[in-house]
């Protein structure tokens, strides 16, 4: 194995990369000016002996590219890298790594204990009957080919991606006193360390053999650095948590040692017992001189002390061997400058500017910069030349944040009455908790059917008090008519009518589902009214309420069917006509696919399992064949144009096979370990074949959640999430609207290629979440920049395009208070991360008040700026000031 050449050599490689990129220029180079500055700073820190750095660039500025450059340099110098990342980002990291090394074959992220163990598997391990063993061996080989598992040992992988969720693994207690293979690793290692042989038990024999190889791999590391495995225990009896604590460092040893650890979204899961903290603590086995690189756009979100919490993941491991707690002291030294700066920045937003306040800010800002400087580099949009030029030329920010207020007069009498009554219930002193919560329910639309529309089961409406009776909506009202939902629909459709895609974020699933279904129902009515094709044979049962609300809407399109029955009749009639028209072409194509399958074409053979030979099947409606064609048509950018003519796509066999292969590739890539997860008894949790993976996708694609608008939430399978991301980034293809639950779609995902409009349906408490949400479309090479550079707006005499953020807000109640709190916290966050400390009211007066303008200029000059400057040096002398001395000791 090649020996790591050291960090000085890595620094040379980084400087060479920067020089090469500079020669090529920003248009052709992989690294732009800011990224080149960042890797030069990293090179300088490496030469100074520093071994921890947080890249805290604003969302969308290419942090991953900087990390990929460092990883490539480490790889070329013989070092190993672990990338610890949130689930769902593996494909994006693989794409970045391939930019630096076209032959890169980095594995998909390691997400489960089962995958870790199966990585040590070999053909024939299971001792099954010939047919069953062949199937298991083929599955193992397929997983290696798909780059889910290593071809050799885990420790031979130069770059290893590990999911944040990996250390959530559980070890259930065995039933009937048996020792399942999930608890085999510790007793196997214990036996090996004492020179004893452990007999193979029945059940899960393949997994047990793989586990014993993992134990051997861990034991071999004891020659390098011993590992204390504790006293002998009955591993069948310990709790799952205790077993996990014991096994995590053993797993780390079997994965091998790492020179570089990259922590993507380093601010996430801050708890000491979170899966990410377990990975960075007992699991990751680092070399004697490791480097940790953290990546996050939001190192601080709500509390200024979160700076220390984030940085601890980078610095604390280096001081772990000391007993004096000095690493904690170094981080504690950050508390006062961070707190003082946050407090003073907040005062700037509320107090009149004066000499004393500005001087105080200048003092605190310098202390803040000096304290964080050794830890952090950060580029924000202040350093983006294009965006600075945009602001200077047009006099506005490139982000257009709009409040979409739902005024009481726009709610309608019934909704307004219920809204006011629910607000009153929330402040009455003797009201029970369930009644108080109706305020939140009515404003967010969460659980309306259960909590608002239906009276309590144990009491009649007549028995309720005045306010409780009025908090009930009349019979027949539904969530699809909620004022906030209606306002969101109006905002979204204004954008889609211009051909623009829209990204929607919300926190509560029920309103998000309602919005998705209503948007889809309204799109269907427009298509039917205009005589365009709609890919459904009938109205799905789960969408009838949404369609009923769309039919009742005042803006229901002229010429649309008048009832659900009429809609179903028209859908079946038109779909049947289209099917009959292209029947001959599809059957000819089917015959060609059969011929190619007989010649061994893999995609053709898979298609025949959905569309069997000798069974023409129903080629429309809800058959698997129809759904398969619909799923493929959804991938093509010309799909809307095909619908515009009233016709679906006329396929050729070559085109269908090409699109089918692309779909299968995206499915397997997006599935990750979910594609092959197995139960503890060794049986498959679902058939792990490509056919089952494709069939599962077709079920999800069958229209239950729509096609024009799609919902991305916790229950969306990993492979479908990946496909939705790809489709949303593809010009012209559906979905036009992606409705995302904020916990699922807010971090890491690139959704910017065709979208510059974001709708925030629900207010967040955490401004860092909002920055992450907007950051999905505010990125390099975004749709906004493409539209701006295209210049169509200029030719038509229009205002320049901007990134639009629409905040849906119910006026006059708790929802307004919620948004006000978020705006206040957002201002504090931007002061700490974006240098945006001057209050809006002061900005508005600086042109007419020379004294005020001078104070504002002083604030701007004093604002902390962690832009990567290679010339920055930190005092590492024996007698520096106390705070910086501790920092220098542990970073230099």
N, C-alpha and C positions, 0 to 999 in steps of 0.2 A: 504494500500500500504506500502511496506517495506521502511523504512527510510534509506537513504544513511549513511553508517557507517563512512565515512570520509576518507581523503587522507592518513592518517597514516596507516589505516587498509589496504588500497589499496597497499601501499608500502610494507607492510608485505606479502601480497599475491604475489606481484611481486618477492620479494626475495625468497619466497617459490617455485615459479615456476622455478626460475633460479637454485636453489639448486637441485630440482627434476631432471631437465634436465641435470645438471652436473653429477648426479649419474648415469643416463642412458647412457651418452656418446653421441657423435655427431651423430653416425649412427642411434640410436634409438630415440633420443630426438627430440621434435618439435623445439627446439631452439639450434642453434649452438653456438660456443664460442662467436662470435661477438654479436649475438643477446642477449645472456645472459648478456654480459657486458652492452649492451644498456638498458635493462630493469632494471638492477641494478642502472644505472645512473638515470633513470627516477624515481626510488624509492627514491634515495637520494635527488633528486631535490624536490620531493613532500614533504619529511620530512622537508626540509629547507624552505618550504613555497613558492617555486617558482611555477608559474602557466602557463608557456609557454615554449615550446621547439620545435625546428625544427630538425627533423631527416632527414638529407640531405645525406644519404648513396648513393653511386654510384648505377647506374641502376643494377638491378638483384641481389642485395645482401639481399633481404628479409625484406624490410621496412614494408610491409603489415603484416608480421608475428609478428613483434615487436608491431605494433599497435593492432593486434588481441589479443596479450597477455595482453596488458593494458586494452582493452575493456572487456575481460573476467574477469579480476580482479575487474573492476568497477561493472560489472553485478553481480558478486558474493557478492559484498558489498552493493547491493541494489541501485546502481546508474544507471543513464540513459546516453546513448551515442548517439550522432548524428555523422554519417559519411557522409561528404560532398565530393562527388566524380564525376569524369567525367562520361559521359554516356558510357555504354557498359562494365563497370567493376563490375557490381553487382554480377554476377555469381562467379567471382574470389574472391570477398570479402566473399560471403556466404561460399565458400569452405574453406577459411582460418578460419572463425569463427567456422565451424563445427569441425575443428581439435581440438579445445579446448573444445567444447561442442557438442557432437554428436547429441543431441536433439535440437540444435539451429534451429529456424524457422524464422529467420530474413526475413522481407518483402523484395520484390524486390524494387529497388530505387524509390522513389517518384519523378515523373518527370513532372506532369501536375496539373493544378488547378482542372481539372475535376476529377482526381483521389483523390485529397485531399477532395473534396466535397462528392464524392461517398463513401468515407470511412465512412461517417456518415449515409449512406443509410440503409433502412430496407425494408423487403418484403412488398409489397402492397402500397408503397409510391405514385405510379404514378396515381392511380385511373383510370387505363385503362380497356378496355374490358378484359374478363377473359383470353383469349388466349394470347393477347399482354402482359398483366400483368405477366402471368406465364413465358413468355419468358424473360422479363426484370428481374424478380426475379431469374430465373435460371442463367442468365448471372452474376448477382450480387454475387450469391453464388459461381459460378465458379471462379470469380475473387478472392474471399476470399480463396477458396481452392488452387488456384494457387499462393497464397501469394502475390498478387498485392495489396490487401486491408486488413486492420486489421479485425480480428474477433470481437474485441471489439472497444475500442476507440484508436485513434492514441497515446494518452498520456500513454496508458498501454504498449506500445511496449518498451521493455528495450533497444533495439538497433534499430535505425531508419536510413536507408540510404536515402540520399537526393541527387538527381542529380544536377550537376553544372547548368544545364539548367532550373531548376524548377522556378526560379524567372524571367524567360523570359515571363511569363504569360502575356496575353494581355486582355483588357476589352473593346471591341469595343462599340462605342456609340450605344444605342438602336435605332431601326427604329420605326417610327410612334409614338414616345413618350412612347413606352412600356418600361418596366424595365425587361430585360432578367435576367435569374437566375444568370448569371455571375456577375451581379451588385447588387445582393440581400444581400450579407453579411454585407456590411456597414450600409445600412438602417435598417436591422434586428437588428444589434448590437446597433445601436443608439436608436431604439425603446425600446429594452430590458433594456438598461441602464437608461431610463427615466420611466420605469415601464409601458410602453404602449404595446398594442398588435398590431402586424402587420398582417393584413388579407392576406390569401393565394390567389395569383392571378392565373389565368388560364395559361396554357402553361408551360411545364417543371415542373409540380407539384412535382414530385419526387425529382428533383434537388433542388427545393425551400425548401421542407421539410428538406432535408439534410443540406442545407445552414443554416436554422434556428437552427438546432442542433449544427452546427459549431459555430454559434453566441453564443448559450448558453454555449458551452464549453469554449469559449474565455472569456465570462462574468464571469464565475466562478473563473477565475484566478485573478479577481480584488480584491478578499479578501486577496490574497497573496501580490500582488503588483499592484497598480493601473496603468492603461494605458490611457494616454491622447489621445482621439480620435478626438479632434478638434471641432470646431463649427459645427452646423448643416449646411448641404449643400444639394443641389439638386443633388443626386448622378447620375442622368440621364445625367446631363449636363457637369460634369467635364471630363477632358481629360482622356484617358486610362492611361497615365503616372501618372497623379495626383491621380487617383483612386488606382493605384498599390502602390504608396508610402503610401497611407493611409491604405491599406488592408494588407500589408506585416506583420506588427507587430501583427495584429489580427490573421492571419494565424499561426504565431509563437506561440501565446498563445494557440490556439486550438491544436497545436501539442504537447504542454507540455514543461516542463522545462528540461534542460540537464545539467548534471554534467561535462561530457567530450564531447568536440567537436574535432573530427579528420578531418583534411583537407587534402585529398589526392590530389596530384599534386598541391601543394599550390602556385606554381609560376604562374599558368595559369590565364588568363583574369585579368590582373593587373589593369585595369581601375576602377575608383571609381564607375562607373555606370554599370559595368559588372554584369551579373547574379550572379556570385560567390560572388562578393562584397556585393550585396544586401542580399544574404543569410546570410553571416557572419555578416552583420550590422543589419538592422532592423528586419530580419526574425527570426533568431535563438534567443530563449529566454533561457538564461543561469541562473543557480543557483547563489547564492550569492558568492560562492567560486569555480568558474569553472576552469577547466584546458583545455588548447588548445594545441593540438599536430599537427604540420604540417609535411607533408611528401612530399619530392621532391628530385629528383636526380640533378636538375638543378635550384637551387635558384637564380643563376645569369647566364645570357646567353650572352647578348651583352654589357651591361653597368654595371660597378661595383656597381653603386648605386641601382641596382635591389636587392641587399642584403637587403637594408633598406625597399624597397617596399614589398618584401616577408615577412619579419619579422613583418611589420606593421599589417599584418593580425592576428598575434598571440598576439602582445603586446598592440596595440592601444585600443582594446575593454576594457582592464583592466583599462586604464586611461581615458576612455570616460567620467566618472563622474566628472573628475576634470576640472576646468576652466582655469588653468594656462598654459595649453599646454605642461605640463611636459613630457607626453609620446612622443610627437613629438621631444622635446629637447633630450630625451634619444636616440631616433633613429637618430637624426641629429648628435649626438656625434659620430656615426659610420662612417660618411661620410669621414672624413680626413684619418683615418687609412686604410679604404678600398681603397680609391683613391690612397694614397701613395704606398700601397702594389702593386696594379695593375700596376701603372706606373713603379715602379722599376722592377717588374717581366718582363714587356715588354722590358725594357732596356737590361735585361739579354739575350734576344733573338737576339739582334742586335749589342750590344757593346762588345768590348773585355773585358774579365774578368780581374779585378784588385782588389787590396786590398780595395780601396775606395768604389767601387761598391758593393763588397761582404759585407762590413761593413754596408753600407746603407741598403742592403737587410735584414741583420740580425736585424737591428733596426726596419725597417718597418714591417717585418714578426712578430716580437714579439708584436708590437702594434696591428697588425691585429688579432693575436691570442687572445690577452687580450680583445679586443673589442667584438669579436664574441663568445668567449668561453662561456659566460653565456647563450647564445641563442641556440647554435648549437652543435649537435654531428654528426659526419660523419665517416662512415667506407668507405674506397675505396679499390681498388684491391691491394693496397700496404699491406693491412692487411690480405689478403687471402693467407693462407699458401700454398695451392695447386698451385696458380698462381705464387707466389714468387719462389717456388721450380721449376716450369716449366721454368721460366726465367733463374734461376741459372744453371739448368741442360742443357738446350738446347741453351742458349746464345741468344735467340730471345724472343720477346714479344708474348704472346698468341694471340694477334690481329695482323693479317697480312693485312695491308692497302695497296692496290695496285691501281695505277693509270692506267686506260685503256685509253691510248691516241689514238685518231683518227688523224693520221698525214695527212697533206695535200695530200701527194702522194697516200693515201689509199681512198680518197674521190671519185675518178672518175672525169673525165674532167668537166662534166656538173655541178655536185655539187660543185666542187672547184671554178668554174667560178662564180656561184651564191653566194657562201660563200664570196669570195673576193669582189665582187661588193657590197654585202650588208654591209660588213664592211666599205667600202669606203663611201657609202651613209650615214652611221651613223656619219661621221666626217665632211662631206661637209657642209659649213656654211649656204648655201641657200636652203638646202633640207628640204621639209616639214616633219612634225613629223611622218606621216604614213610611209614615205619612210625610215626615220631613224630607225623605229621600225623593219624594215625587218632584221636588224642584229640579233635581239633577236629571231625573228621568224625562221630564217634559222638554227640557232644553236640549238635551243631547239625543233624544229619540231612542235611548237604550231601554230595551225590554218594555216598550209601550204596550204591546199586546197583553202582557201579563200583569203589569203594574198600574196601567192607566185605563185601558179599554175595558177590562173586566173588573166589576166590583168584587170585594172580598167574598169568599165562599161562605163565610159564617155570618154575614150581616147583609141585610137588604139595603138598597140605596136609600130608602126612606129613613133608615135608622142612622145614617151618617149625619154629621154636623154640616152646617152651611158651607164651610170652606171645602170640606172633603167631597161634598156632592158636586161642587162646581169644579173641582180638580179632575172630574171624570169627563171624558170626551163623549159625544153622542154616539149612539149605535151606528155602525157603518163607517166611522172614521178609521183611518189606518196610517201607518208610519209613512207610506208613500206620499201622503199629503202634508207631512210635517213641514213647517215653514222653512227650516234650515235645509231640508232635503230639496225642496223646490228651488231655493236660492242657489244651491250648489248645482242643480241641473241646468238652470238658466246660465250660470257662469261657464260651465263646462261646454254646453252646446254652442255658446257663442264662439268658443275657440275651435271646436271641431268643425263648425260650419265653414271656417276658413282653411280647413285641412290641417289644423295643428293638433298634435297629440297632447293629452293632459294626464298628469300624474296627481292622484288624490291621496291624501294621508288622513287617517283617523285612528282613534284608539279603540272604539267599541264596534264589535263585529256586526251586531244587528243592524245599525244604521248603514254600515258599509255594504252589507248584503242588499239592503233595500235600495240604496242608491245604484248599485250595480244592475240589479234587475230592472229598475225603472228606466235607466238609461238604455238598456238593451230593448225593452219593450217599446220605447219611443222611437228608437232607431228602426225597429221592425215596421212600425206603422208608417214611418216616412218612406221606407223602401216599397212597401205595398202601395201606398198612395201614388208614388212616382213610377210604378210599374217595373221596379228593379227586383233582381233576384234576391231572395233571403234563404239562407241555408237551413231550412227546417221544414218538416212535413206537417207539423201540427204544433199547437201551443202546449208547452210542457206544464204539467200540473203545478209545479213549484213557482211558476211565473204568472199564474192567472190573476192574482191580486194586483201585481204590478201592472199588468196589461189593462186591468179594469180601471186602475187609477189613471193610466195614460189615456184611455178612451174618454174619461170624464174631464180631462184637463181642458181649460179654455183654449189652449193653443194646439189642440189635436189637429193634425194636418188635414186640409180639405181633400176629400176623395178617399180617406182612410175608411176601412170597414167600420160598421156601427156597433158590432158586438163581438164577443169572444168566439161564438159559433161561426160568425161570418169570417173572422180572421182565420180560424182553423180550416174552413172550407176553401178559402182562397189560397192558403198555403199549400194544401194538398193538391189542389187543382193545378197550380203553377209548377209545383215540384214534379208532379206527374208528367206534365207537358215537357218540361226540360229533360226529364229522364228518358222519355220515349224518343226525344229528338236525338240524344247522343248515345242511345243504346247500342247501335251498330258499331260506333267507334270504340266504345268501351269493350265490347266483346272481341273485336279484332285485337285490341291491345292486350286483353286477357290471354288470347292464344299465343301472342308473342312472348308474354311473360312466362307462360308454361314452357315454351321452347327453351327460353334462357335458363329456367330452373333445371331442366333436364341436362343442360350443359354445365351445371354446377354453380350458377350465379347465386351468391349467398342472399342478396336482397330479394331476388326473384323467388327463391325458396321460402323466404320468410313471408313474402306477400301472399304466396299460395296457402299459407296456414290461416290467413284471414279471408282470402278469396279463393277457396279450394278448386282444384281441377275437377271438372265434371259436375260442379255445383255452381251454376252461374250466380246464384244468390240474388237478394234484393239489393239493387244498386242505389236505393234512395231510402229516406226515412231514418230509422234508428239501427239499421243493420251495421255490423262491424265494417263491411265494405264501404258503406256510405260514409260512416264516420271517419274511416281511414282517408278517403278522398277529400273530405272536408278538412281534416287536419293538415293534409298536404297543401290544399288550396290556401289555407291560412298562412302558409309560409311564404307565398309568392307576393312580391311587391306589386304585381299587376292585378291582384285580386279585386280591389275596388273598381278598377276600370272594367274588369269582366262583369262585375255586378252592374255597373253603369249601363251596359248593353242588355241587361236582363238575362245574361247567359253565364253559366259557370265555365270553368276552363275546359277546353278540348285537349285532353292529355294525349301524349305519345308515350309508347312504352319506355323509350330512352329517358324522356323527361321525368316520368313517374319513378323509375328506378333511381335516378339521380337524386330526386327530392326525398325519396324514401330513405336512401342511405344517409342523407344529411340529417333527416329527422331522427333516425336511430342513433347516429353519432351524438347528437345533442342530448338525447334521452340518457344514454349510458354515461355521458360526461356529467350531466346534471345529477344523476342518481347517486353518485359517490358510493359510499359504503351501504347506503340504503338499498342499493341494487343487489346486495348479497348478504344481508344480515341474516344470521341463523340463531335459533333458540339454543339455550344452554344444553339441551339434550342432543344437539347436532342436527335436528330436523330443520328444514327450511321454513322460515316464517311466511314466505310466499314463494311460489315457483320463481326461481331467479333467472329464468330464460328470457331471451330477448322478446319472445312472443308475449310473455306475461307482462313484461315492462311496457311493450307497445300497447297491449290490450288495456292495461291500467290507464295509460294516457288517453286512450280513446274514450273510456268511460268518463274521464274528467272533461273531455272535449265535447261531450254530447249535448251541450247547450244548457245544462241546468244552471250555470252561472253566467251564461251569455258569451257572446263573441265580440261584439262591438265594444263592450266594456267587460273587463275581467277582474276578478277579485284575487288578491294575493294575501293570504293570511296564514295563521299557524298550521292549519290542516292541509295546506297546499303541499303536495309531495315535492321533494327536492328536484326531481327531473322536470316537473311542470313549472316550477319556479324558474329554472334555467331557460326553458322554452319561452315562457312569457317575457323574460328579459330580452331574449334574442328577437322575438317578434316585435316587441315594443320599440326596439332600436332599429327595426328594418323599415325603410321608407315605404309608405303606402299600405303596409300589411296591418291587419287587425291584431290586437286590440288598439283602438284609437284612444281608449281611456283605460288606464291601469289604476285600480283602486287598491291601495295597500294599507294593511294594518301596520302602524308605525313600528311595532316591535319586530316586524319581519323585514320590511323593506327600507329601513332608514339608513343603514350603514354599509359602505363598501360597494353596493351595486352600482354599476354604470347604467344609467337610464337617460343619458343626455344626448344621444346621437340624433334623435328625432323629436325631442320634447324641450320646450322652454316655458311651460305653463304648469304651475303647481297650485293645487287647491288644498287648503288646510281646513278640513271639515270640523275637527274638534281642537280646542285649545289644549296645549301641553303645559305642564308646570315647569318642565326642564327646557331652557332655551338651547342647550346643547343638542337636544333632540331635533329642534326646529332647524338648527344650522346643518345638521346631518341630512335632514329631509330635503332641504333646498339644495344641498350639495349633490344630490343625485342627478340634477340637471345643470348645475353650475360647475362645469368641469372644462378641462382643456378640450379643444375641438368640439365644442358643444353646438347644438342647433342654433342657439342664439348667435354665436360668432359666425356660423355659416351664413345665416340670414343677413347679418350685418354686413359681412364682406361681399355677399352677392349683389347688394346695392339696388335690388328691385324697389325697395321702399323709397330710395332717393329718386329714381326715375318717375315714380308715381306721385311724388310730392308728399309723401307720408312721413310721420315721425319715425325715428329709428326704432327697430325692434329691441325689446328688452326682455329680461327674464321676469315673468309675471308671477307674483305670489298673491293669491286671493285668500283672505282669512274670513271664513263664514262666522258671523257673530249675531247672536240674538240680543237685541238692544234692551236695556232697561232692567236687567236682572242679574242673577249670579253669573251668567255667561259673560256679561260685560266686565264684571269684576275679575273673572278668571283671565280674560284677555289682557286686562290692565296689569295684573300681576306678572303675566308672561312678558309684556313689553318692558316692564321695569327690570326684570331679571335679564332680559335680552340686552338691554342697554348696558347693564353691568358686565355681562359676558363680552360684549363687543369692546368695552373699555379695556378689559384685560387682554383680549386676544387680537383685536383689530386696531387698537389705538384710537378708537372712536370715542373720545372723552368729552368733546364739546357738545353742550346741550343744543337742541334744535332751535330753541328760542334765542340763544346767543348767536348762532349762525345767521339767523334772520336779521340781526341788527348790526352786524359788524361792518357793513358797507357805509352806514351813516354815523357810526360812532368810532372815531379813530382810537380812543383809549381802549375800548373794548376789543377792537381789531388787534391792537398790539398785545393784549393779554392772550388772545386766542392764538396768535403766532407763537408766543412763548409756550403755551400748552402743547402745540403741535411739535415744536422742537424738542420738548422734554418727554414726549410720549415714548414709552419703551419700544424698541425696535430690535428684534432678534434676527434680522436678516443675516444670512450666512456671509460673514466677511473673513476671508482667510487670514487677514492681518490681525484679527483679534487675539490678544494674549492675556492670560490670567496670571496673577502673582502667585508663584509657588515657592516663594522664599520661606525660610524657617520661621519668620516672625510677621506674618501678614495679619490684617485685622481678624478678630476672632471668628466671625461667621465665615468669611472666605477661606480662612485657614482650614476649617473642617472640610469645606467643599474641596479645596485643593488636595487635601490628604487622600480623599477617597475617589477623586476623579483623575488624579494626576500621579 
